[in-house]
């Protein structure tokens, strides 16, 4: 796999209000680089593209895939190199891209939602977020609740 760098230079100049910045950044060339894992295209400077290629063994990797590669290194049970983690991630991306969508996505979504609903109904009641009956609050620990000291309506004098 090789990265595709689409050379479409764009000129970015600093605003006229900052003359020192104009001297510092007279022209900056922007290129489009395509990730070798997922195919995402990003706008990058040539210097950034070179730094990424140095870090990932002459492969251009987008920011999302770089995070996935770092996560792969952290999740691994044994110490693996960046190159090995990158190979695992590239294989995952390749498998994901070649897999076809379900024949009927609507039926697939309904089936998945039904499975989630069944799992939530089968789980014990104590783990649910909404209790089935209100529980008595221990006033000795928490103290009395908030009470109103006076009415929020002004008294009517007549």
C-alpha positions as CSV (number, residue, x, y, z in Angstrom):
1,X,0.0,0.0,0.0
2,X,1.3,3.5,-0.7
3,X,-0.2,6.8,0.3
4,X,-1.6,9.0,-2.4
5,X,-0.5,12.6,-2.0
6,X,-2.6,14.8,-4.2
7,X,-0.5,17.9,-4.9
8,X,-2.9,20.7,-5.2
9,X,-1.0,23.7,-3.6
10,X,-3.0,26.3,-1.9
11,X,-1.5,29.6,-0.9
12,X,-2.3,30.8,2.6
13,X,-1.2,34.3,3.6
14,X,-1.4,36.0,7.0
15,X,-3.9,38.8,7.5
16,X,-2.6,42.3,6.6
17,X,-3.0,43.5,10.1
18,X,0.0,41.5,11.3
19,X,3.0,42.5,9.1
20,X,5.5,40.4,11.2
21,X,3.4,37.3,10.6
22,X,3.2,38.0,6.9
23,X,7.0,37.9,6.8
24,X,7.1,34.7,8.8
25,X,4.5,32.9,6.8
26,X,4.7,34.3,3.3
27,X,3.4,31.2,1.6
28,X,2.4,27.8,2.9
29,X,1.8,24.9,0.6
30,X,-1.1,22.6,1.5
31,X,-1.3,19.1,0.1
32,X,-4.0,16.4,0.3
33,X,-2.8,13.1,1.8
34,X,-4.8,9.9,1.8
35,X,-4.6,7.5,4.7
36,X,-3.2,4.1,3.8
37,X,-5.4,2.4,6.4
38,X,-8.9,3.9,6.0
39,X,-8.6,6.1,2.8
40,X,-9.5,9.4,4.6
41,X,-8.1,12.4,2.9
42,X,-6.7,15.3,4.9
43,X,-5.2,18.7,4.1
44,X,-1.6,18.8,5.4
45,X,1.6,20.7,5.0
46,X,4.5,18.8,3.5
47,X,6.4,19.0,6.8
48,X,3.5,17.4,8.6
49,X,3.3,14.6,6.0
50,X,7.0,14.0,6.4
51,X,6.8,13.8,10.2
52,X,3.9,11.3,10.0
53,X,5.8,9.2,7.4
54,X,8.9,9.1,9.7
55,X,6.8,8.0,12.7
56,X,4.9,5.2,10.8
57,X,7.6,3.6,8.6
58,X,7.1,5.7,5.5
59,X,3.3,5.2,5.6
60,X,1.0,8.2,5.8
61,X,-1.6,7.5,8.5
62,X,-4.5,9.9,9.4
63,X,-5.0,11.1,13.0
64,X,-7.9,8.7,13.6
65,X,-5.9,5.6,12.5
66,X,-2.9,6.9,14.5
67,X,-5.1,6.9,17.6
68,X,-6.3,3.4,16.8
69,X,-2.7,2.2,16.4
70,X,-1.7,3.7,19.7
71,X,-4.8,2.1,21.3
72,X,-3.8,-1.3,19.8
73,X,-0.4,-1.0,21.4
74,X,-2.0,-0.2,24.8
75,X,-4.6,-3.0,24.6
76,X,-2.1,-5.6,23.6
77,X,-1.4,-8.3,26.2
78,X,2.3,-8.3,25.3
79,X,4.6,-5.5,24.2
80,X,4.2,-4.9,20.5
81,X,6.0,-2.5,18.1
82,X,4.3,0.4,16.3
83,X,4.8,-1.5,13.1
84,X,3.0,-4.6,14.4
85,X,0.1,-2.5,15.7
86,X,-0.1,-0.7,12.4
87,X,-0.2,-4.0,10.5
88,X,-3.0,-5.2,12.8
89,X,-5.0,-2.0,12.2
90,X,-4.4,-2.1,8.5
91,X,-5.7,-5.7,8.3
92,X,-8.8,-4.6,10.4
93,X,-9.5,-1.7,8.0
94,X,-9.0,-4.0,5.0
95,X,-11.5,-6.5,6.4
96,X,-14.0,-3.8,7.3
97,X,-13.8,-2.2,3.8
98,X,-14.2,-5.6,2.0
99,X,-17.2,-6.7,4.1
100,X,-20.5,-6.1,2.5
101,X,-23.4,-4.4,4.2
102,X,-26.3,-6.6,5.4
103,X,-28.8,-7.5,2.6
104,X,-31.6,-5.6,4.3
105,X,-30.2,-2.9,6.7
106,X,-33.7,-2.0,8.1
107,X,-34.3,-5.6,9.2
108,X,-30.8,-5.8,10.6
109,X,-31.3,-2.6,12.6
110,X,-34.7,-3.8,14.0
111,X,-33.1,-7.2,14.9
112,X,-30.3,-5.4,16.8
113,X,-32.7,-3.2,18.7
114,X,-34.8,-6.2,19.6
115,X,-31.7,-7.9,21.0
116,X,-30.7,-4.8,23.0
117,X,-34.3,-4.6,24.4
118,X,-34.3,-8.3,25.4
119,X,-31.0,-7.9,27.2
120,X,-32.2,-4.9,29.1
121,X,-35.4,-6.7,30.2
122,X,-33.5,-9.8,31.2
123,X,-31.1,-7.9,33.4
124,X,-31.8,-7.7,37.2
125,X,-33.9,-4.9,38.4
126,X,-31.2,-3.6,40.8
127,X,-29.0,-2.8,37.8
128,X,-31.6,-0.7,36.0
129,X,-31.4,3.1,36.1
130,X,-35.1,3.6,37.1
131,X,-36.2,1.8,40.3
132,X,-39.5,-0.1,40.3
133,X,-40.6,1.3,43.7
134,X,-39.4,4.4,45.6
135,X,-37.0,3.8,48.4
136,X,-37.2,5.3,51.9
137,X,-34.5,7.9,52.4
138,X,-32.6,7.5,55.7
139,X,-33.1,11.0,57.4
140,X,-30.5,10.2,60.1
141,X,-27.7,10.1,57.5
142,X,-28.9,12.7,55.1
143,X,-30.7,15.0,57.5
144,X,-34.0,16.7,56.8
145,X,-34.8,17.6,53.2
146,X,-35.1,21.2,52.0
147,X,-38.1,23.0,53.4
148,X,-39.7,26.3,52.4
149,X,-39.1,29.1,54.9
150,X,-41.8,31.4,53.5
151,X,-44.0,31.7,50.5
152,X,-42.6,32.7,47.2
153,X,-45.7,34.9,46.5
154,X,-45.6,38.4,48.0
155,X,-48.2,39.0,50.6
156,X,-51.2,41.0,49.4
157,X,-52.0,44.0,51.5
158,X,-55.3,45.5,51.1
